[in-house]
Amino acid sequence: MKKHGRWPLAAQRAAPPSVLTGTIMAFVVAGHAVRGDGDLVVGAVVGAALTLIVFATFFVVGLAGYRVRGDFVGIRARYAWPLIGVVTTIVMATAFYLMSRFGK
């Protein structure tokens, strides 16, 4: 029996909620495309950023050793909200940097 390390196990546990979020965002962007609303690139970037935030949050929580089951994490709220804030800030700061650097 092969023993998995902490990193692959955290990624494996973070994948299902991320795939679900990405799928929902793809349907939202497709709905906007069918109706002809707004800019599809902006919708795709927002969907990708949200999916990345979900993956990074579940990945970090899994690495920290908290129990992840499906879309539930056994972590106290006083630790979860700051974690979500930090992960969101890092992902969005990186996205803004990349857009300002390569978006011209």
HUTAZI-V568870 format. One record per pair of residues at least 6 apart in sequence whose C-alpha atoms are under 8 Angstrom apart, sorted by the first residue. I is the first residue (numbers start at 0). J is the second residue. Records with the same first field share a line. If there is no record, write none. Layout:
I = J, J
This chain:
5 = 62
6 = 62
8 = 61
9 = 57, 58, 59, 61, 62
10 = 58, 61
12 = 57, 58, 61, 67, 68, 69
13 = 53, 54, 55, 57, 58, 61
14 = 54
15 = 69, 70
16 = 53, 54, 69, 70
17 = 50, 51, 53, 54
18 = 50
20 = 49, 50, 53
21 = 46, 47, 49, 50
24 = 43, 46
25 = 43, 46
28 = 39, 42, 43
31 = 37, 39
32 = 39
48 = 90, 91, 94
51 = 90
52 = 86, 87, 90
55 = 86
56 = 82, 83, 86
57 = 67
60 = 67, 72
61 = 67
65 = 72, 73, 74
66 = 72, 73, 74
67 = 73
